[in-house]
């Protein structure tokens, strides 16, 4: 089995977020980081009202409010880094994930 080097996670909220979707994203990304399945995870959140607590191997970019600014930030993440996998953390982010990678997980 080939382990992935890096992952881009496009999420509504995760680390620093509140609610069920944020908790689910935190649990999933934290588990991936701890198992060694990825060497690095870059998270692009749309909302993070609280200061993020990050696991080792997870880097979180700043939040961007508004669909256009957020989509631009997600696309910039793919232009300035190579990612083996794009994770879509919410169904409403599927279009941004599709633009960032050829095979997003929804």
N, C-alpha and C positions, 0 to 999 in steps of 0.2 A: 504494500500500500504506500502510495506516494503522499508525503506530508506537504501541506501547502506552506509557502514561505510567508505570505502576507495577505491580509484581508482588509477590505474597505467595508465598513458597516454604515449604511445609510438608514438612520432611524429618526423617528419623531422625537423620542427621548429615551434616555438610558441612564447613564451615570449622572447624577445631579437632577434627575427627573422624579416625578411623583406619579403614582398610579400603577395599574396593572401592566400596561404595555411597557412602561419603563422598567418595572421589576423583572418582567419576562426577558427583555433585552439584556439587562444586567446579568441575570442568571445564565443565559445562553452564552454571552460573550465572555463572562468570567470562567465558565466551564471550558470553553475552547482554549482560553489562555492557560488555564491550569493543566490541561491534559497534554499540552505541547503540540496540538494539532496544527497550530499556526505559530510562526515566530514573532509576528507582530499584527496587531489589530488597530486600525485607524478608524475612529468613530466620528461621524459627521452628524451631530444632533441638531434638531430644529429648536428644541426647547430644553433648557436646563436651569431651572430657577434656583437650585441649591448648588453649592460647590461640589464638584464630582470627587468621588473616592474611586480611584482606578486600581485595578489589579496589575500585576507586573506583566508587561508585554502589551498593554493597552494604552493608546494615545488618543486623547479626545480633542478635536478641534473646537474652536469657539462656535457658539450658536449664532444662527442668522434668522431673523424674523422676516417673514414674507416669503412667498413661494419663489419669486424670481431670484432674490438674493440667496436663498437656500439652495436652489437648483444650481446656481452658478458656483457656489462653494463646493458642492458635491462634484461637479464637473472638473473644477480646478484640482480637486484631490486626485483625480485620475490622470490629469495632465502632468502633475509634478511627482508622481509616484507610480511604481509598477505594482499591481495587485493581482494575485492569482485568483481571487474570489471576491465577488461583490455580494454582500448580505443585505437583503431588503427587510427591514425591521417592522414594516407596516404596509398594508395593502395600498394605502394612498401614496406611498413612495415608489411604487412599481415603475412608473414612467422615468423617474430620475435614475433608478437602478438600471433600467434597460439602456439608458443613454450612457451610463458609466461602464457597463460591461456587457459581454455577449451572452452571459448565462446567469442572471441574478436568481437567487433563491427567494421565493416568496412564501 
